[in-house]
């Protein structure tokens, strides 16, 4: 068994990596060793140096590979050579002296307040079960900032109409409680009434369900959100995650504390939330340029 095969087996059996991640690592390693072979460089792990790794990085960048993709591929090599050192196959790590290209900072895309108001305040949704469910899904994502997977996993017992709260189970099964507005609580009551009339108890414990009474799935929610956002905005990305960005950005623009937004989003640390301050700063710069006589 080759080094690569043993490494991938290690990721699968010991690290419990997903099949998708293992497939990506295999592709990255194959590309790296193919590059070495095509350029008459040694493919023996113990003879690979930082020079060869840097040469591969240059090659990737010359082929218009984004810095994000380069970082991901080098991350694969880091894990690979860390494993090789652990196994005693190599004595030194060629990645230790490698400096990666800076990542290009991209601001989170979000939908403007006017567009969301237009969608929610006009007759874009029907009065039947599907229309009520679709509107409730859009509002749930926008008013709570929860992730798509969190919405799909929402159960009837997670929503407390009396207390106007929703319990969200996030990554690593970490739970958080998010308050709901009174108008939205009333809408949830209306939705649940129509839901029971539509399907009774057949749909089980899931809060949201498809037209066939089954649990929601990723593509269903993605297509639903994309379809409705396409009616009111021209932003390129129209995924459910955009509503999460929109929730955070609108909250911050209206004066919400960053730590509060962090708790709403279920971020493990504040640095993940601080990316939204860039959108707010861009808005401040725009206002400054419009308002200041010397700007």
C-alpha positions as MATLAB code, in Angstrom:
seq = 'XXXXXXXXXXXXXXXXXXXXXXXXXXXXXXXXXXXXXXXXXXXXXXXXXXXXXXXXXXXXXXXXXXXXXXXXXXXXXXXXXXXXXXXXXXXXXXXXXXXXXXXXXXXXXXXXXXXXXXXXXXXXXXXXXXXXXXXXXXXXXXXXXXXXXXXXXXXXXXXXXXXXXXXXXXXXXXXXXXXXXXXXXXXXXXXXXXXXXXXXXXXXXXXXXXXXXXXXXXXXXXXXXXXXXXXXXXXXXXXXXXXXXXXXXXXXXXXXXXXXXXXXXXXXXXXXXXXXXXXXXXXXXXXXXXXXXXX';
ca = [
       0.000    0.000    0.000;
       1.380    3.424   -0.995;
       1.894    6.345    1.353;
      -1.116    8.100   -0.162;
      -3.409    5.111    0.243;
      -2.304    4.575    3.855;
      -2.852    8.271    4.596;
      -6.358    8.290    3.121;
      -7.193    5.153    5.066;
      -5.952    6.888    8.218;
      -8.266    9.833    7.521;
     -11.207    7.507    7.036;
     -10.707    5.052    9.887;
      -8.988    7.109   12.590;
      -9.893   10.730   11.883;
     -13.406    9.888   10.661;
     -13.225   12.429    7.843;
     -16.190   12.575    5.504;
     -16.027   10.841    2.118;
     -16.196   14.260    0.445;
     -13.136   15.521    2.356;
     -11.178   12.337    1.675;
     -11.990   12.601   -2.033;
     -10.770   16.216   -2.059;
      -7.537   15.254   -0.267;
      -6.903   12.485   -2.781;
      -7.326   14.901   -5.689;
      -4.973   17.438   -4.075;
      -2.296   14.827   -3.383;
      -2.585   13.373   -6.878;
      -2.159   16.853   -8.363;
       0.864   17.585   -6.198;
       2.695   14.361   -7.027;
       1.803   14.688  -10.701;
       3.355   18.167  -10.663;
       6.526   16.763   -9.110;
       6.705   13.949  -11.662;
       6.073   16.203  -14.656;
       8.868   18.550  -13.511;
      11.405   15.782  -12.861;
      11.311   16.278   -9.100;
      11.548   13.503   -6.551;
       8.237   11.978   -5.449;
       9.858   10.311   -2.449;
       8.267   12.008    0.620;
      11.586   12.024    2.515;
      13.241   13.984   -0.321;
      10.515   16.612   -0.850;
      11.617   20.103    0.190;
       9.953   23.463    0.746;
      11.326   24.520   -2.656;
       9.155   21.921   -4.396;
       6.081   22.975   -2.418;
       6.657   26.642   -3.255;
       7.126   25.726   -6.919;
       3.727   24.020   -6.860;
       2.129   27.085   -5.275;
       3.567   29.295   -8.013;
       2.241   26.880  -10.629;
      -1.228   26.959   -9.084;
      -1.262   30.758   -8.971;
      -0.017   30.960  -12.576;
      -3.039   28.862  -13.549;
      -5.355   31.447  -11.967;
      -6.088   29.368   -8.868;
      -7.656   31.520   -6.155;
      -5.775   32.065   -2.902;
      -8.579   30.305   -1.038;
      -8.140   27.163   -3.157;
      -4.358   27.297   -2.775;
      -4.734   27.514    1.009;
      -7.015   24.480    0.961;
      -4.582   22.417   -1.122;
      -1.608   23.331    1.064;
      -3.685   22.510    4.127;
      -3.985   18.993    2.703;
      -0.190   18.769    2.367;
       0.252   19.959    5.957;
      -1.967   17.180    7.261;
      -0.196   14.665    4.999;
       3.333   15.556    6.122;
       2.256   15.797    9.758;
       1.055   12.215    9.418;
       4.304   11.167    7.704;
       6.338   12.614   10.597;
       4.102   10.823   13.083;
       4.716    7.570   11.194;
       8.475    8.222   11.156;
       8.600    8.305    7.355;
      10.078   11.819    7.213;
      12.207   13.708    9.735;
      11.414   17.264    8.653;
       8.269   18.995    7.453;
       8.796   20.880    4.145;
       5.715   22.984    4.896;
       7.288   24.690    7.937;
       9.071   27.328    5.858;
       6.320   27.825    3.274;
       4.584   31.219    3.249;
       1.163   31.179    1.639;
      -0.323   33.989   -0.502;
      -2.636   36.298    1.382;
      -6.296   35.441    1.132;
      -8.404   37.955   -0.712;
     -10.949   39.325    1.740;
     -14.500   39.095    0.469;
     -17.340   40.841    2.243;
     -20.478   38.848    3.054;
     -23.203   39.393    0.449;
     -26.527   40.546    1.855;
     -29.945   41.704    0.670;
     -31.043   45.299    1.289;
     -33.788   46.120    3.765;
     -36.057   47.545    1.062;
     -35.878   44.321   -0.952;
     -36.789   42.164    2.068;
     -39.613   44.545    2.990;
     -40.903   44.335   -0.576;
     -40.853   40.536   -0.463;
     -42.535   40.198    2.921;
     -45.022   43.072    2.694;
     -46.466   42.292   -0.732;
     -48.475   39.386   -2.082;
     -45.624   37.127   -3.207;
     -46.911   34.137   -1.238;
     -50.158   32.215   -1.613;
     -52.692   31.549    1.148;
     -52.466   27.755    0.908;
     -50.145   25.509    2.911;
     -47.204   25.896    0.508;
     -47.440   29.676    0.455;
     -47.652   29.939    4.239;
     -44.788   27.506    4.710;
     -42.581   29.292    2.173;
     -43.123   32.681    3.767;
     -42.514   31.257    7.239;
     -39.244   29.684    6.091;
     -38.021   32.978    4.591;
     -38.944   34.869    7.754;
     -37.445   32.240   10.050;
     -34.100   32.459    8.261;
     -34.135   36.250    8.115;
     -35.450   36.933   11.635;
     -33.217   34.449   13.453;
     -30.085   34.119   11.313;
     -30.141   30.348   11.661;
     -28.353   28.113    9.181;
     -30.147   26.029    6.548;
     -29.279   22.768    8.331;
     -30.586   24.209   11.588;
     -33.870   25.146    9.944;
     -34.238   21.691    8.395;
     -33.582   20.045   11.773;
     -36.095   22.242   13.615;
     -38.708   20.251   15.528;
     -42.136   21.224   16.819;
     -40.887   21.079   20.403;
     -38.098   23.561   19.575;
     -40.555   26.423   19.068;
     -42.110   27.870   22.237;
     -44.986   30.112   21.173;
     -45.842   31.059   24.745;
     -42.333   32.363   25.429;
     -41.808   33.528   21.817;
     -38.510   31.670   21.485;
     -36.941   29.044   19.237;
     -34.293   26.542   20.344;
     -31.680   26.029   17.634;
     -29.291   23.087   17.541;
     -26.126   24.169   15.756;
     -22.725   22.711   14.988;
     -21.414   20.075   17.388;
     -24.956   19.886   18.831;
     -24.495   23.205   20.601;
     -27.892   24.722   21.384;
     -28.930   28.354   21.626;
     -32.211   30.149   22.317;
     -33.306   32.918   19.956;
     -36.203   35.301   20.794;
     -39.005   35.788   18.285;
     -41.029   38.922   17.615;
     -44.695   38.952   18.589;
     -45.889   39.435   14.980;
     -43.761   36.480   13.861;
     -45.028   34.363   16.762;
     -48.566   35.047   15.548;
     -47.533   34.006   12.043;
     -46.097   30.784   13.406;
     -49.398   30.044   15.132;
     -51.179   30.594   11.812;
     -48.687   28.377    9.993;
     -49.062   25.543   12.507;
     -52.848   25.671   12.223;
     -52.648   25.348    8.423;
     -49.967   22.681    8.747;
     -52.169   20.453   10.915;
     -55.142   20.980    8.609;
     -52.930   20.009    5.665;
     -51.240   16.910    7.037;
     -52.369   16.263   10.592;
     -49.832   14.218   12.562;
     -48.419   12.321    9.572;
     -45.405   14.592    9.134;
     -44.030   13.701   12.560;
     -41.983   16.040   14.731;
     -40.449   18.236   12.016;
     -41.541   21.860   12.150;
     -41.311   22.312    8.389;
     -42.202   19.761    5.721;
     -42.474   19.396    1.974;
     -45.736   19.334    0.039;
     -45.647   15.540    0.378;
     -45.369   15.721    4.150;
     -41.692   14.740    4.289;
     -38.766   16.360    6.080;
     -37.170   19.257    4.213;
     -33.848   18.720    2.428;
     -31.012   21.035    1.375;
     -31.943   21.484   -2.288;
     -35.581   22.158   -1.437;
     -34.705   25.045    0.882;
     -32.068   26.390   -1.511;
     -34.444   26.474   -4.485;
     -37.204   28.012   -2.386;
     -35.040   30.866   -1.117;
     -33.404   31.470   -4.490;
     -36.782   31.631   -6.210;
     -38.232   34.249   -3.894;
     -35.090   36.385   -3.614;
     -34.897   36.468   -7.426;
     -38.180   38.389   -7.393;
     -36.788   41.308   -5.387;
     -32.999   41.474   -5.711;
     -30.253   41.205   -8.319;
     -27.491   40.055   -5.938;
     -25.593   37.192   -7.545;
     -25.824   34.840   -4.591;
     -29.334   34.019   -3.421;
     -28.757   31.071   -1.106;
     -30.281   30.550    2.370;
     -26.918   31.577    3.854;
     -27.376   35.023    2.323;
     -30.359   35.536    4.636;
     -28.063   34.711    7.556;
     -25.622   37.372    6.327;
     -28.544   39.743    5.845;
     -29.810   39.172    9.389;
     -26.385   39.937   10.887;
     -25.710   42.970    8.685;
     -29.121   44.559    9.259;
     -28.834   44.001   13.028;
     -25.379   45.584   13.107;
     -26.446   48.514   10.931;
     -29.240   49.262   13.388;
     -26.964   49.325   16.399;
     -26.956   45.774   17.750;
     -23.928   44.814   19.847;
     -21.483   42.518   18.069;
     -21.426   40.086   20.996;
     -25.212   39.787   20.852;
     -25.074   38.990   17.135;
     -22.380   36.403   17.884;
     -24.755   34.634   20.281;
     -27.632   34.781   17.789;
     -25.481   33.253   15.041;
     -23.984   30.598   17.298;
     -20.390   31.552   16.468;
     -17.709   29.977   18.650;
     -15.650   33.168   18.763;
     -16.054   36.856   17.987;
     -13.612   36.867   15.056;
     -16.148   34.947   12.950;
     -18.735   37.653   13.604;
     -16.442   40.633   13.050;
     -16.537   40.121    9.269;
     -19.929   41.856    9.294;
     -18.390   45.059   10.641;
     -16.740   45.534    7.221;
     -20.149   45.897    5.581;
     -21.133   48.475    8.177;
     -17.863   50.348    7.652;
     -18.458   50.419    3.896;
     -21.896   51.927    4.558;
     -20.350   54.556    6.853;
     -17.776   55.466    4.197;
     -20.536   55.878    1.622;
     -22.540   58.150    3.938;
     -19.382   60.114    4.759;
     -18.591   60.712    1.086;
     -22.160   61.821    0.412;
     -22.507   64.050    3.456;
     -19.135   65.659    4.184;
     -18.469   68.835    2.181;
     -14.774   68.023    1.830;
     -15.170   64.318    1.132;
];
